[in-house]
């Protein structure tokens, strides 16, 4: 289950990206979730996905 709280989501997503997924697209597919929903929710707390680092910064 993907957390709904943006700060919890940030921690969860970055951990998943670090440990299990090579990209945000792979994560969204693997977790069967909407990538844009993650991006928008984390953008609301001023975090953007950095593909080179493979994490939200």
C-alpha positions as CSV (number, residue, x, y, z in Angstrom):
1,X,0.0,0.0,0.0
2,X,1.4,3.4,-1.0
3,X,1.2,6.0,1.7
4,X,-1.2,9.0,1.2
5,X,0.6,11.5,3.4
6,X,3.1,13.4,1.1
7,X,6.0,13.2,3.6
8,X,5.5,9.5,4.2
9,X,5.1,9.0,0.5
10,X,8.4,10.7,-0.2
11,X,10.3,8.4,2.2
12,X,8.5,5.3,0.9
13,X,9.0,6.1,-2.8
14,X,12.7,7.1,-2.5
15,X,13.4,3.9,-0.5
16,X,11.6,1.8,-3.1
17,X,13.5,3.5,-5.9
18,X,16.8,3.0,-4.1
19,X,16.3,-0.6,-3.2
20,X,14.1,-2.1,-5.9
21,X,13.4,0.0,-9.0
22,X,15.7,1.5,-11.7
23,X,13.3,4.3,-12.6
24,X,10.0,6.0,-11.6
25,X,8.3,4.3,-14.6
26,X,9.4,0.9,-13.3
27,X,8.2,1.7,-9.8
28,X,4.8,2.8,-11.0
29,X,4.4,-0.3,-13.1
30,X,5.7,-2.6,-10.3
31,X,3.4,-1.0,-7.7
32,X,0.5,-0.7,-10.1
33,X,0.0,2.9,-9.3
34,X,-0.3,6.2,-11.3
35,X,3.1,7.8,-11.8
36,X,1.6,11.3,-12.3
37,X,-0.3,11.0,-9.1
38,X,3.0,10.4,-7.2
39,X,4.7,13.2,-9.1
40,X,1.9,15.7,-8.3
41,X,1.6,14.8,-4.7
42,X,5.4,15.1,-4.1
43,X,5.5,18.3,-6.2
44,X,3.0,19.7,-3.7
45,X,5.7,19.6,-1.0
46,X,8.4,20.9,-3.4
47,X,10.0,17.7,-4.5
48,X,10.8,16.8,-8.1
49,X,11.9,13.5,-9.6
50,X,15.6,13.5,-10.7
51,X,16.0,10.7,-13.2
52,X,19.8,10.8,-13.1
53,X,19.8,10.3,-9.3
54,X,16.6,8.1,-9.5
55,X,15.0,9.8,-6.5
56,X,12.9,12.8,-5.5
57,X,14.9,15.8,-4.4
